[in-house]
Amino acid sequence: MFRGKRAFDVAGAVGGLVCFAPVMLAAAAAILLDDRGPVLFRQIRLGRGRQPFSIVKFRTMRDGRVTRVGAVLRATGLDELPQFVNILRGELSAVGPRPITAEDAARFGYGGPSARARWSVRPGLTGLAQLAATSRRDALALDRWYVRRPRLRLDCRIVAMSFLVNVLGKSRARRLLFGR
């Protein structure tokens, strides 16, 4: 990856926690008011070198169904904000291939040589494949492309596109950015 990526990650995570603190507090309050369940959800995902770690997100489901608040959090990507903590712990990068579960890695066929590149870097809070892929094959190709082109400028562009998703929602942002 590019020189200074970890510093970029830490600065971004600290800045993100500060800037998004009011949004995170509002999301936590909304989750509590909506169904009084736990605010956070933890799940084991695979990171760099396929090492497992516990990812943290705002809880968006209850009894197997997406909650009212959860639907809004998912549509805007705000359910991912607690992952700034994962970045500070060094488990995630700001930008990289999204971490997936071991079950998903097996189901998607990400154990072979074609997926080696995605496991060679720290996974990201956001990524090019997350923003632009239309299929799993597309996602793997975009992950490989990203890993081969480590650039600060590219990471900044991906972060900017991710903010558009937070503001406009995933479907509107995709239409604006990619015409679909």
Secondary structure by P-SEA (a helix, b strand, c coil): cccaaaaaaaaaaaaaaaaaaaaaaaaaaaaaaacccccbbbbbbbccccbbbbbbcccccccccccaaaaaaaaaccccccaaaaaaaccccccccccccaaaaaaacccccccccccccccccccccccccccaaaaaaaaaaaaacccaaaaaaaaaaaaaaaaccaaaaaaaaccc
